[in-house]
């Protein structure tokens, strides 16, 4: 599961239905053993709060075991090739989750592994996040997503790429508003447009934030400066100054619009605290759903359920 395009619309909805069942049963206190005897290797070349905790807790809640591996723990960080690492881990564990920089590293790992590989994040895609976000929307809307308009405000980054592709598969209206020079990559937009021809999704890529938010029912943002871009922070703050979620912007959306953020948030930059903490925010519900969606994904990939 390297990108959301590895799944069909039907498979995504099957995953959502299964994940919501796991969520409800977990909240009722049911203990699952669906991954009993299974081990997930978690390779972190980029650190993360939500990715580590949600995967590690999720595997435990399903009766399995997770191994946290950072570059200092394994030979991959000291020169062992990706193919050799993939072949060795395939003989030790039942699945691999990797969070890294270049997407090509995940592709190469998957090419040489004999076990499921999950992209926990690359510089190009963040499929687990996008699937979680649409799972959160699915819980509120069901499978009929024709009335949904998701507007993403900010950097055309890995999250924006995966949201764009997932919306195009599911037939959702999506708008992305970014400053000039920070739009999603052209190849990703072209792929989304191809997918939308079959699903009926509507795609708007613009620099005009006011145009983008018209009729929006889900308003989404992410940090302006991602990990590895720290040297650009000052430049990005200037470029994105007008691309932030405020109460004024929210009032320009549909009356029932809610706010989303993949976290961590830089309060007062891409989103105001009063908005993030308001009744219009589903940010922490969204964060919780990383756990439940990924549990469904792990079961699907590691047990074939």
N, C-alpha and C positions, 0 to 999 in steps of 0.2 A: 504494500500500500504506500506507493511513493508520491502519488498525487491524487487528487479527487477524481481525476479522469480515469483512474483504474477501476472505478465503480460506475455502474449504470444507475439511472434514476430509480429503477425498481430495487436494486441492491441497496441504495442509500435509504430508501423508505423501509426496507426490511430491517436494516441496521437500526433505524430510529425506533421502530416498533419493539425490537428486541431490547434496546437500551432503556426504553421507558419502562418495560417490564422489570428489568434488573433494578432500575432506580426505585420503583414502587416497592419491590420485594425487600430491597436493602433497607429502605426507610421503615418497613414493618418489622425489621429485625431478623429476616430470614438469612441464614448462612448458606453460601453457595460453595460447591466443590467442583465447579465446572473446569477449573484449571488445576485440580489436584494432581500432583506429580509433575507439573509443568514448571519450567524455569525460563524467565525472560531476562536476557542480557540487555542492559540499558547503557549505551555508550553516549557520554556527554562531552563533546568538544566545545559546546556552548552551555553555560550554566543556566538553570531555570528553577524557579520555585514551583510553579504550577505543573510543569511537565514532569519533573521528578516525583513530586508528592502524589500527583494523580495516578501516574502509572504504577508507582511502587505500592501505594495503598490499594489500587484497583486489583493488582495481581494477588495481593494478600487476601483481599475480601473474596476472591474467587478460589481461594485454596491453594494458590501457587506461590512461587518464590521469585523475587526480582533481585538481580545483581546490578549494583551501581558501579559503573566503570568510567573513570575519567582518564584523560591521556596519560597521566602519571602512573595509572594502575596497570596499563596494558602495553604491549609492545608496539601497537599501532602508533602510539605517541613517540616511539623511539626508532622508527624506521621500518618496522615490519610492513609488508605490502597489504593493501586492502584485500586482494584475493586470498592471501594466506590466512589473514584474520577471519575472513568469511568461512573458509573451509574448516578451520579449527573450531570456531564457535558452533558451526553446524553439527559437530560431533559431541558437543557438550550440553547445549541448551536447545530449547524448543522454539525460540523466537528471538529476534533482535529489534530493539528500538534504538535509533540513532538520532542525535540532535547535533548538527554540524554546520559548517559554513557552505562550501560549494556543493551544489546539488549533485554534481557528477560523482561525488564520494558515495552518496547513498545509492545511486544507480549502479556503480561498480560493485558495491557490497552486495546488493541484491542479485546481481548477475552471477556471482560466484557462491552465494549461499544456497543451501538446500532446505532452508527453513524460512518461515515468513519474516519479512523485514518491514518495519514501520518507520516512515519518515516522521520523526518528532519535531523537525524544523530544519530547513535549509535557508540559504539566502534567497532562494527563488520561490519556495512554496512552504506553506504551513497547513497541510491538509487536515490534521487533527483539530486544529482551531476552527477552520471553516466548517467542518462537519459538525462540531459542537455548536457553532453559532446557528446553523440551520436546524439542528436538533432542538435548540432552545426556541426557535421560531415555530417549529413543527409542534411542540408541546402546546403552544398557544393557538395555532391556526389549523392544525391537522394537515392532511395531504393536499388540500385545495389551497395553493399558494398564489392563486391568480390575483388576489387583492393586496398582496404584499409588495411594498416597494422598500428596498434596502438601499440607503445612501451611505456611502463610505466617504468620510472627509479626512484628507491627509495624504501621507506618502503612499505612492503606488508600489508598495513593498510586497514581501512574501505573503502577508495576510491578505492584502488587497487582491493579489493574483489568485489565491485559493478561493476567496469569496466570489470573485468574478467567474471562475470556472464552475464552482458549485451552483451558483445562481443560474448559469447557462444550462447546466444539466437539468435542473429542477424546474425551469421555466419561470423564474422569478424576475421581476423588474428590478434592475440594479443601476445605480448611478455612482460614479466615482468622481469626486472633485478634488483636484490636486493643483498645486502651483505649476506654472510652466516649467518644464524640465524634470518634473517629479511624477509624471503619469506612469501607469503600469507599462511593462515592456510590450512592445509592439507584437511580438510573437505570441504572448499570452492573450492579448486582445483579439488577435486573429483567430486563435483557437477557440476562444469564447464565442466569437461571432459564428464560427462553424457549428458549434454545439447549439447555439440559440436558433439556428435555422430549423432544427428538428424539434426543439422544446417549446418554441414560441417566446423565449425570454426576450426582454427588451433591455438594451445596453446603452448607457450614456457615459461617455468619458469627456470631462469638461474641466475647464479652469474656473468656471462660473459657479460658485458655491450656492448662490441664491437660486439659480436655475436647477441645480442638482437636488435641492431639498424640497422642491414643490411636490406636495402629495406624499411625502415620505412617511412611512409607518414604522420603520426601524432606522434609527440614526446611529451610525457606527464611527468610531475613530480608533486610532492607535498612536503610539508615541511618534514624535517627529524624527528622533534620532535612535536608530536601532543599534544593537550590539555590533561593534566593529566600525561604527561610523562616528565615533566620539570626536575625531578631529574636525568633523564637519558641523559640530553642534551649533556654533555661533552663526554660521551661514544659514543653517536650516531654520533656526529660530526667526531670523529675518524673513526668510522665504515663506514660512508657514504662519506668520503672525495673524493673518486673517482667516486661517483655516482651523478654527477651533469650535468646539461645541459649547455654546453659551445658552442661557435661558432665552435670549433674543432670537437666536437661530432656531431653537426648538419651537418657538411660537410660530415660525414660518412653515413648519411641517404640518402634517395632518393632526387633528385634535387628539387622536388616540396614539400618537407616536411615542415610542419608548426608546431609551438610549442604551447602546451597547459599547463595550470596550474590552479588548482581549487581555488587558493588564500585562505588566504593571503600568499604572497611570502616573503621569507627571502632572499632578493637579495644578491648575493655574496656567498650564501651557495648552495642550491639545483639548483639555476639558476642564470646565470650572467645577470646583468642589460642590457648590450648591446644586448643580445639575446631577453630578455623579451620586450624590447622597439623597436625591429627591425621590418621590414616589414614581417618577417617570423612568427611573433607572432600573434595569434588570442585569446590571453588570455582575453582581455577585451570584445571582442565579445562573448566569452564563458561565462563571468560573466554576461553580459546583458541577456543572454538566460536563466539564472535561472528564471528570472521574467516571461518570456513568456512560458516556459515549465511548470512551476508550475501553471500558470493560466489555461493552458489546463488541467492539472491534477486535479485541484480544480473543474473545471466544470464537468469533467468526473465523479468524485467521488460524488460530492454534488448535481448534477442535473441529472446525468445519460445521459448526451449528448454524 
